[in-house]
Amino acid sequence: MMQILTHTPVWVWGVLVLLIMMGRRATKDRVMGLNQLLILPLAMLALAVSGMLKHFNQPIVWACWLLGMAIAAALVWKSGKPELARFNAEDKTVAMKGSYWPLFLMLGIFLSKYCAEVMMAMNPSLAQQSSFAIAVALVYGLFNGFMFRTLLRVAMQWQRPLQAY
C-alpha cells in the first residue's frame, strides 16, 4: 500500500485537497449563478471522459457510461427528497441549501478514478478486459449523472417554478 501511495503523483493529492475544500464549501447555504453551477459537474465529467478515452475507447463502454448517467438521472427525477436548490428566474441564480452530498460525490468520483488507475497501473491488461471497462464506465456514469443532480432539479424548476424549498 505504501508503494502505491508514494508512487502517486503529488498533483493527485492536490486535486483531492481541492475537492475536499469544494465539498466543505457545499455544506453551507449559498447563492450562485448558473455558470458557477455548471463548473463542478463539467469538471467531474471531464475527469471521467478523459479516463475512458485514455483506457477504454470502445462503443460498449460509452453505452454503459450513458446507461449509468440515465439511471442516475431517473433516480434524481423520481426522488421524493426535498429540494436542495431554488431557482430564481429573475436574476438567473440558484439558492443552494448546504449539503454533504456534493462532497460524497466528489470523493466517490476521485476514489473510483484513483482505484481504477492504480489497478490498471498494476495490471495493464485490465484495460483490455470488457468486464472491467464496463464496470468502470457504469460507475463513472452513475457518479456523473448524480453530479448533474442540481442542474436537473433547476431545469425542472425552470419549467415549473417552486413556491419554496
C-alpha positions as CSV (number, residue, x, y, z in Angstrom):
1,M,0.0,0.0,0.0
2,M,2.8,2.4,0.8
3,Q,4.3,1.8,-2.6
4,I,1.0,2.8,-4.3
5,L,0.7,6.0,-2.2
6,T,4.4,7.0,-2.7
7,H,4.2,6.5,-6.4
8,T,1.1,8.6,-6.8
9,P,1.9,11.9,-8.4
10,V,1.8,14.9,-6.0
11,W,-0.7,16.7,-8.2
12,V,-3.3,13.9,-7.4
13,W,-3.2,14.8,-3.7
14,G,-3.6,18.5,-4.7
15,V,-6.8,17.6,-6.6
16,L,-8.0,15.6,-3.6
17,V,-7.4,18.6,-1.3
18,L,-9.2,20.9,-3.7
19,L,-12.2,18.5,-4.0
20,I,-12.4,18.3,-0.2
21,M,-12.3,22.1,0.1
22,M,-15.0,22.5,-2.6
23,G,-17.1,19.8,-0.9
24,R,-16.8,21.5,2.5
25,R,-17.9,24.8,0.9
26,A,-21.0,23.0,-0.4
27,T,-22.1,22.1,3.1
28,K,-23.1,25.8,3.7
29,D,-26.1,27.6,2.2
30,R,-25.1,29.8,-0.7
31,V,-26.4,31.6,-3.8
32,M,-24.7,31.0,-7.1
33,G,-25.1,31.9,-10.8
34,L,-26.0,29.3,-13.3
35,N,-22.4,29.4,-14.7
36,Q,-21.0,28.6,-11.3
37,L,-23.4,25.7,-11.0
38,L,-22.0,24.2,-14.2
39,I,-18.3,24.2,-13.2
40,L,-18.2,21.3,-10.8
41,P,-20.3,18.8,-12.8
42,L,-18.4,19.7,-16.0
43,A,-15.1,19.2,-14.3
44,M,-16.1,15.8,-12.9
45,L,-17.5,14.9,-16.4
46,A,-14.1,15.8,-17.9
47,L,-12.3,13.6,-15.4
48,A,-14.5,10.6,-16.3
49,V,-14.4,11.2,-20.0
50,S,-10.6,11.6,-20.0
51,G,-10.1,8.4,-18.2
52,M,-12.4,6.5,-20.5
53,L,-10.7,8.0,-23.6
54,K,-7.3,7.1,-22.3
55,H,-8.1,3.4,-21.4
56,F,-11.5,2.2,-22.8
57,N,-12.4,3.9,-26.0
58,Q,-14.9,1.2,-27.1
59,P,-18.6,1.7,-28.1
60,I,-19.9,-0.7,-25.4
61,V,-18.0,1.3,-22.7
62,W,-19.7,4.6,-23.8
63,A,-23.1,2.8,-23.9
64,C,-22.6,1.7,-20.3
65,W,-21.4,5.2,-19.2
66,L,-24.6,6.6,-20.8
67,L,-26.7,3.9,-19.1
68,G,-25.1,4.9,-15.7
69,M,-26.0,8.6,-16.4
70,A,-29.5,7.6,-17.4
71,I,-30.0,5.5,-14.2
72,A,-28.8,8.4,-12.0
73,A,-31.0,10.9,-13.9
74,A,-34.0,8.7,-13.4
75,L,-33.3,8.3,-9.7
76,V,-32.9,12.0,-9.3
77,W,-36.1,12.7,-11.4
78,K,-38.2,10.3,-9.2
79,S,-36.6,11.3,-5.9
80,G,-39.1,12.3,-3.4
81,K,-36.5,14.2,-1.3
82,P,-37.0,17.9,-0.6
83,E,-35.4,20.4,-2.9
84,L,-31.8,21.4,-2.1
85,A,-31.9,24.2,-4.7
86,R,-34.3,27.0,-5.6
87,F,-34.0,28.7,-9.0
88,N,-34.7,32.4,-9.2
89,A,-35.7,33.1,-12.8
90,E,-35.4,36.9,-12.4
91,D,-31.7,37.1,-11.8
92,K,-30.8,33.6,-13.0
93,T,-29.4,32.5,-9.7
94,V,-29.8,29.3,-7.6
95,A,-30.1,29.4,-3.8
96,M,-28.5,26.2,-2.6
97,K,-29.0,24.6,0.8
98,G,-25.9,23.2,2.3
99,S,-25.4,19.5,1.8
100,Y,-22.7,16.9,2.2
101,W,-24.0,15.2,-1.0
102,P,-21.5,17.0,-3.3
103,L,-18.6,16.1,-1.0
104,F,-19.5,12.5,-1.0
105,L,-20.0,12.5,-4.8
106,M,-16.6,14.2,-5.4
107,L,-14.8,11.8,-3.1
108,G,-16.6,8.9,-4.8
109,I,-15.5,10.0,-8.2
110,F,-12.0,10.6,-7.0
111,L,-11.7,7.2,-5.3
112,S,-13.3,5.3,-8.2
113,K,-10.9,7.0,-10.7
114,Y,-7.9,6.6,-8.4
115,C,-8.6,2.9,-7.8
116,A,-9.2,2.2,-11.5
117,E,-5.9,3.9,-12.4
118,V,-4.0,2.1,-9.7
119,M,-5.4,-1.3,-10.7
120,M,-4.6,-0.6,-14.4
121,A,-1.1,0.5,-13.4
122,M,-0.5,-2.7,-11.5
123,N,-2.2,-4.8,-14.2
124,P,-2.3,-3.0,-17.6
125,S,-4.2,-5.9,-19.2
126,L,-7.3,-4.9,-17.2
127,A,-8.0,-2.1,-19.6
128,Q,-8.5,-4.7,-22.3
129,Q,-11.0,-6.7,-20.2
130,S,-14.5,-5.8,-21.2
131,S,-16.0,-6.6,-17.8
132,F,-13.6,-4.2,-16.0
133,A,-14.1,-1.5,-18.6
134,I,-17.9,-1.9,-18.4
135,A,-17.9,-1.8,-14.6
136,V,-15.7,1.4,-14.5
137,A,-17.8,3.1,-17.2
138,L,-21.0,2.3,-15.3
139,V,-19.6,3.7,-12.1
140,Y,-18.3,6.8,-13.8
141,G,-21.7,7.3,-15.5
142,L,-23.6,6.9,-12.2
143,F,-21.4,9.5,-10.5
144,N,-21.6,11.9,-13.4
145,G,-25.4,11.6,-13.5
146,F,-25.6,12.3,-9.8
147,M,-23.2,15.3,-10.2
148,F,-25.8,16.8,-12.6
149,R,-28.5,16.4,-9.9
150,T,-28.8,20.1,-9.1
151,L,-28.8,21.1,-12.7
152,L,-31.6,18.6,-13.4
153,R,-33.5,20.0,-10.4
154,V,-33.0,23.6,-11.7
155,A,-34.2,22.6,-15.2
156,M,-37.3,21.1,-13.6
157,Q,-38.0,24.3,-11.7
158,W,-37.3,26.4,-14.8
159,Q,-40.2,24.8,-16.4
160,R,-42.4,24.9,-13.3
161,P,-41.2,27.2,-10.6
162,L,-41.5,26.0,-7.0
163,Q,-43.1,28.1,-4.2
164,A,-40.4,27.5,-1.6
165,Y,-37.7,25.0,-0.6
